[in-house]
Amino acid sequence: MTPEEAYTFVKRLGLKRHERSEQIIMTDPKYAYYYAYDFIKGRWPEAESVIMTNHVYAYRYASNIIEGRWPEAEPSIMKYPQWWKIYKYHFNIDD
């Protein structure tokens, strides 16, 4: 089962959480972010190391879930100047 299939499985069944699916979902930054946002409705520490590998979902996680800076993910976001600029603006970071 792929992370997308595992996420869809949990969503279709209307579950709050599903431990076996989580093991699959947390291997993909996109679906790990969406799972944290839609189902956990908060931080998902077990998946953060995967989420922070993708600059888009690291930014979204910081913005929508942490609701603040996420220093551990900043090196990943910095690799993409446009996203770093958005991140810095969003969190009022001065150079």
N, C-alpha and C positions, 0 to 999 in steps of 0.2 A: 504494500500500500504506500502511495506517495504522500508527502505532507499535505498536498491539496486534497487528496481523497480522504485522509484522516480528518482534516478540518471540516470538510463537507459532511462526513459521517456524523460528527458530533453535532453539527448545525441541523442537519435533517432530523435527527432524533430528538432535538430540543433538549439535549443534556446540558447540565450546568458545567460539568467537567468530566473528562474521561481519561483516566490515567494511562491506559494502553495507547490511546491515540496521541496523548501528549508526548510520549517518547518519540514518536514519528514526527509530529508537528514541530518539535523544538530543533529539528535538524535543518530547518529552512527559515531564514530571517523574515521573509514576507509573512508566511503563515504563523510563525511564532508571534510576530507583532500583532496580527489580526486576532489570534487566539487570546493573547493577553488583553487586548482592547475589548473584544466582544464577549469573552467568557469569564476570564479572571477579573476583568474590570479593575486592573491595577498591575503593579509590578509582578513580573514573573522571573525571579532571580535565577532559576535553573536554566532559562533560555537566553538570558542577557548576553552571554558570551557569543552566542550565534547572532542575535539581533544586531549587535554592535559591529558585525563584519560588513554590513550593508549600510552605506551612508544615508540612503533614503529612509529606511526603516529605523535606523538609529536616531535620525532627526525626529521622525514621527513619534517614536517611543519617548524621547526626551520631552517633546512638546505636549503630547496627548496623554501620556501615562505618568511619567515622572512629574510633568508640569514644572520643569526647571532644567538647569544644565545637567548634563550627564558627562562629567569629565573623563570617565573611562572610555567613552565612545568618541571623544573629540578627535583623537588621532585618525580614526577612520573617516570621519566627516571632513577633516582638513585636506584629505587627498583630493577632494573635489571642490575647487575654488568657489563655484557658484553655490553649492550647498553650504559651504563654510560661511560664505557671506550671509546667506539667509539665517543660518544658525546664530551667527554673531549678532545680527540685527534683532532677531527674535528674543535673544537673552541678554541684550544690551552689553555685549562684550567689546571692550576697547582693545585695540592693538597696543 
